[in-house]
C-alpha cells in the first residue's frame, strides 16, 4: 500500500516545501517538473525556496503526458534524489511515471484541483493515439497551496468535483463486480470513497470561484479519493462505468472536455442505469457550476450516444453496470431521459 506520508493544505503552503523535503529526508538534489505556465505560477518560487533551504534544483518543462516527455524528464533527473511535480494533471502524471521508472520519490504540488490524480497511484499517458491509465507510485508528499488553487479558473475546480462525485457510481459498479464476478472488494476503501463524494455533494452550494475554503474542501476530497485507491490497491473505488464513458468520449469527441467534466456527466448517466437518484447528482453539479449536458460540454449529441455504446469496450476486464454494452437505441434513451442530450 502506497500512501502519502506528509500532506500540507492551506494558504501559502508552497513556502513549506523545503521543510517538507527535509522532514521526509529526500536528499539534496531536486528536479522540478512543471509546465510553461505553471513554472511562472509556482515552479520558479518553489525552486527559489528550495535553493534558499540548501537544496540543488533543476527545472524541466513538460508539454504532454507522453513517453517523449517522460524520457526527457528521466534524462534531466538521472542524478536527482527526488522529483517535484508542479502543475496540473499532465505535469503530475509525468513526474509520477518518471519517478517510478527512476525509483526515486516525488512530491505532488497541484496548481489546480481538476482530478484525483494529484494523490493516486495511477497516471494517464498518451500511447498509440489513445490515452491509457497505467500504474505508478503515489506521491510521498503533497503540498496544496489554496491561494494558488483558488485563483485557477473555476472550471478546473468544478471538474475536480465531477471526478469526486463520480465515486458514487464507481462504488456501485465495484459492488456489482464483487457480487457477480467475485472481484476483490474493500469496504474500508469503498466507505472512504463514498464519504468523500458525499461531502462534496452536501457542500455543493458553498463551492464558489476564488474561495480558498472551496479549494481546501475539493483538494481534501481529491486526496482522500486517491488514498482510497491506494488502500484498495486498485482504481475501482473511484473509477467505474462513468470513467469508461469519459475515456470513450476522449476517443470519439472532436474536442474532448476536461476529464472531471465528462466523468460528472457520466455519473448522471450511470446513476440512471443503476436505478439511483441521478437528479441529485445533476443538481449538485449544476450548483457547483459543472456541465450537465452535451451542449455545456460543447460535444455533439451523437458523440454522447456513441460513447455510451462503446464505453464497455474500455478496460473490458473491469465489470460494470454496462455489462456487454448498450445498443444505440438504449444509449439514446438514457441520454434523453437524463437530459444529457436534447
C-alpha positions in Angstrom: 0.0 0.0 0.0 1.4 3.4 -1.0 0.2 6.4 0.9 1.5 10.0 1.1 3.4 10.4 4.3 3.1 14.2 4.5 0.2 16.4 3.3 0.1 20.2 3.6 -3.0 22.0 2.5 -3.6 25.7 3.1 -2.8 29.4 2.3 0.8 30.0 1.2 1.8 26.4 1.7 4.5 26.3 -1.0 6.6 28.2 1.5 6.9 24.9 3.4 8.3 23.0 0.5 11.9 22.9 1.8 10.7 22.0 5.3 8.7 19.0 4.0 11.6 17.8 1.8 13.9 18.0 4.9 11.3 16.1 7.1 11.0 13.4 4.5 14.8 13.1 4.2 14.6 13.2 0.4 18.2 14.2 -0.3 19.6 17.4 -1.6 19.1 17.3 -5.4 15.7 18.0 -6.8 14.3 18.3 -10.3 11.1 20.4 -10.6 8.8 19.0 -13.3 6.4 21.7 -14.5 4.7 23.4 -17.4 5.4 26.7 -19.1 2.5 28.5 -17.4 2.9 26.7 -14.0 6.6 27.4 -13.9 5.6 31.1 -13.6 2.7 30.4 -11.2 4.6 28.3 -8.7 7.6 26.4 -10.3 10.1 29.3 -10.0 9.0 30.2 -6.5 9.5 26.6 -5.3 12.9 26.5 -7.0 13.9 29.6 -5.1 12.5 28.3 -1.8 14.5 25.1 -2.1 17.7 26.9 -3.1 17.4 29.1 -0.1 16.9 25.9 2.0 20.2 24.5 0.8 18.8 22.2 -2.0 20.1 22.0 -5.5 17.4 22.3 -8.1 16.8 22.0 -11.8 13.6 22.6 -13.8 12.3 20.6 -16.7 9.3 21.7 -18.8 6.5 19.2 -19.7 4.3 19.8 -22.7 2.4 16.5 -22.9 1.9 13.3 -20.9 3.7 11.0 -23.4 6.8 8.9 -23.5 8.9 11.6 -25.0 8.3 13.9 -22.1 8.8 11.1 -19.6 12.1 10.2 -21.2 13.2 13.9 -21.2 12.4 14.1 -17.6 14.3 10.9 -16.8 17.4 12.3 -18.6 17.3 15.6 -16.7 16.7 13.8 -13.4 19.3 11.0 -13.8 21.3 12.4 -10.8 18.3 13.7 -8.8 17.3 12.4 -5.4 13.7 13.3 -5.9 11.2 15.0 -8.3 8.6 17.6 -7.6 5.6 17.8 -9.9 4.3 21.4 -10.0 1.2 21.9 -12.2 -1.9 20.2 -13.4 -2.6 16.5 -14.2 -0.3 16.3 -17.2 2.7 17.5 -15.3 2.0 15.4 -12.2 1.4 12.3 -14.2 4.8 12.8 -16.0 6.5 13.4 -12.7 4.8 10.3 -11.2 5.8 8.0 -14.0 9.4 9.3 -14.3 9.9 9.0 -10.6 8.5 5.4 -10.7 10.9 4.5 -13.5 13.9 6.1 -11.7 12.8 4.5 -8.4 13.0 7.8 -6.6 10.3 9.6 -4.6 8.2 12.6 -5.8 6.2 15.3 -4.3 2.9 16.5 -5.8 2.3 20.2 -5.9 -1.0 20.8 -7.8 -1.8 24.3 -9.1 -5.4 23.3 -9.8 -7.9 20.8 -8.4 -9.2 19.2 -11.6 -9.0 15.5 -10.8 -7.8 12.9 -8.2 -4.5 12.1 -10.0 -2.8 14.5 -7.6 -2.7 11.7 -5.0 -3.4 8.5 -6.8 -1.2 5.5 -7.7 -2.1 5.7 -11.4 -1.2 8.0 -14.2 -2.6 8.8 -17.7 -0.3 8.7 -20.7 -0.8 9.1 -24.4 0.1 5.9 -26.2 -0.5 4.8 -29.8 -3.1 7.5 -30.3 -5.0 6.7 -27.1 -4.8 7.9 -23.5 -4.2 4.9 -21.2 -4.2 4.6 -17.4 -1.1 2.9 -16.0 0.1 2.0 -12.5 2.6 4.3 -10.9 3.8 5.2 -7.4 1.7 7.6 -5.2 3.4 10.8 -4.1 5.4 10.7 -0.9 4.1 14.2 0.0 1.5 16.6 -1.2 1.7 20.4 -1.0 -1.6 22.1 -2.0 -1.5 25.9 -1.8 -5.1 27.0 -1.6 -4.2 30.6 -2.6 -2.8 29.3 -5.9 -5.6 26.7 -6.5 -8.4 29.2 -5.7 -7.1 31.6 -8.4 -7.1 28.9 -11.1 -10.1 29.0 -13.5 -13.2 27.8 -11.6 -13.8 25.3 -14.5 -10.9 23.2 -13.1 -12.3 23.1 -9.5 -15.8 22.2 -10.9 -14.2 19.4 -12.9 -12.5 18.1 -9.8 -15.9 18.0 -8.1 -17.2 15.9 -11.0 -14.3 13.5 -10.6 -15.1 13.2 -6.9 -18.9 12.8 -7.3 -18.2 10.0 -9.8 -17.1 7.9 -6.8 -20.8 7.2 -6.2 -21.3 5.1 -9.4 -17.7 3.7 -9.2 -18.6 2.1 -5.9 -21.9 0.8 -7.2 -20.0 -0.8 -10.1 -17.4 -2.2 -7.7 -20.1 -3.8 -5.6 -21.7 -5.2 -8.7 -18.4 -6.7 -9.9 -17.9 -8.2 -6.4 -21.3 -9.9 -6.4 -21.2 -11.1 -10.0 -17.5 -11.6 -10.7 -16.1 -12.1 -7.2 -13.8 -9.1 -7.7 -11.9 -8.3 -4.5 -13.7 -5.6 -2.6 -12.6 -3.4 0.3 -15.4 -2.0 2.5 -13.0 0.5 4.1 -11.8 1.9 0.8 -15.4 2.0 -0.5 -16.6 3.8 2.6 -13.9 6.4 2.4 -14.5 7.0 -1.3 -18.3 7.3 -0.8 -17.9 9.6 2.2 -15.6 11.8 0.1 -18.3 12.1 -2.6 -21.0 12.8 0.0 -19.0 15.7 1.5 -18.8 17.4 -1.9 -22.5 16.8 -2.6 -23.5 18.2 0.8 -21.4 21.3 0.3 -22.2 21.9 -3.4 -23.8 25.3 -2.8 -20.7 26.6 -1.0 -18.2 25.7 -3.7 -17.7 29.0 -5.4 -15.0 30.7 -7.6 -11.9 32.2 -6.0 -12.8 31.0 -2.5 -9.9 29.4 -0.7 -12.3 27.4 1.5 -13.8 25.9 -1.6 -10.3 25.0 -2.9 -9.4 23.4 0.5 -12.6 21.3 0.5 -12.1 20.0 -3.0 -8.4 19.3 -2.6 -9.0 17.4 0.6 -11.6 15.3 -1.2 -9.3 14.6 -4.1 -6.6 13.5 -1.8 -9.0 11.2 0.1 -10.1 9.7 -3.2 -6.5 9.0 -4.1 -5.9 7.4 -0.7 -9.0 5.2 -1.1 -7.4 3.9 -4.3 -4.1 3.2 -2.6 -5.9 1.3 0.2 -7.8 -0.8 -2.4 -4.7 -1.4 -4.5 -6.9 -0.5 -7.4 -8.6 2.5 -9.0 -12.0 0.8 -8.6 -13.1 3.0 -5.6 -13.0 6.0 -8.0 -13.3 4.6 -11.5 -16.2 2.7 -12.9 -18.6 2.9 -15.8 -18.6 6.7 -15.7 -14.9 6.7 -16.3 -15.3 4.2 -19.2 -17.8 6.7 -20.7 -15.3 9.6 -20.3 -12.4 7.6 -21.9 -14.7 6.6 -24.8 -15.6 10.3 -25.3 -11.8 11.1 -25.4 -11.6 8.8 -28.4 -14.8 9.8 -30.1 -15.4 13.6 -29.5 -13.7 16.0 -31.9 -12.6 18.1 -28.9 -13.0 16.3 -25.5 -13.8 18.3 -22.4 -12.0 18.1 -19.1 -11.8 14.6 -17.6 -13.8 15.5 -14.5 -16.4 17.3 -16.5 -17.0 14.2 -18.6 -17.0 11.9 -15.6 -19.6 14.1 -13.9 -22.0 13.7 -16.8 -21.0 10.0 -17.0 -22.1 9.8 -13.4 -25.6 11.2 -14.2 -26.0 8.6 -17.0 -24.7 5.6 -15.0 -26.7 6.5 -11.9 -29.8 6.3 -14.1 -28.7 2.8 -15.2 -28.1 1.8 -11.6 -31.7 3.0 -10.7 -30.3 5.6 -8.3 -31.1 9.3 -7.8 -29.4 10.8 -10.9 -31.3 14.0 -10.5 -29.5 14.6 -7.2 -26.2 14.2 -9.0 -27.2 16.6 -11.8 -28.5 19.2 -9.3 -25.2 19.2 -7.3 -23.1 19.5 -10.4 -25.3 22.5 -11.6 -24.8 24.2 -8.2 -21.1 23.8 -8.4 -21.0 25.2 -12.0 -20.0 21.9 -13.8 -21.6 21.0 -17.1 -24.6 18.6 -17.0 -25.4 18.1 -20.7 -23.7 17.7 -24.1 -24.3 21.4 -25.0 -22.4 22.6 -22.0 -19.6 20.2 -22.7 -19.5 21.5 -26.3 -19.7 17.9 -27.6 -22.2 16.8 -30.2 -25.2 14.7 -29.1 -24.2 11.9 -31.4 -20.8 11.6 -29.7 -22.5 11.1 -26.3 -24.6 8.3 -27.8 -21.6 6.7 -29.5 -19.5 6.9 -26.3 -22.3 5.1 -24.4 -22.4 2.4 -27.0 -18.7 1.8 -26.9 -17.9 2.6 -23.3 -17.9 -1.1 -22.2 -15.0 -1.7 -24.6 -12.7 0.4 -22.4 -10.9 -1.9 -19.9 -13.2 -4.8 -20.7 -11.8 -6.8 -17.8 -13.5 -4.4 -15.4 -17.1 -5.4 -14.9 -19.6 -2.5 -14.5 -23.3 -1.8 -15.0 -22.6 -1.5 -18.7 -22.2 -5.3 -18.9 -21.8 -6.3 -22.5 -22.8 -2.8 -23.7 -25.8 -0.7 -24.7 -27.3 -0.7 -28.1 -27.8 2.6 -29.9 -31.5 2.8 -29.0 -30.9 2.2 -25.3 -28.0 4.7 -25.2 -30.1 7.4 -26.8 -32.9 6.7 -24.4 -30.6 7.0 -21.4 -29.1 10.3 -22.7 -32.5 11.8 -23.4 -34.2 10.8 -20.2 -31.4 12.3 -18.1 -31.4 15.5 -20.2 -27.7 14.9 -21.3 -28.9 15.3 -24.9 -31.9 17.4 -26.1 
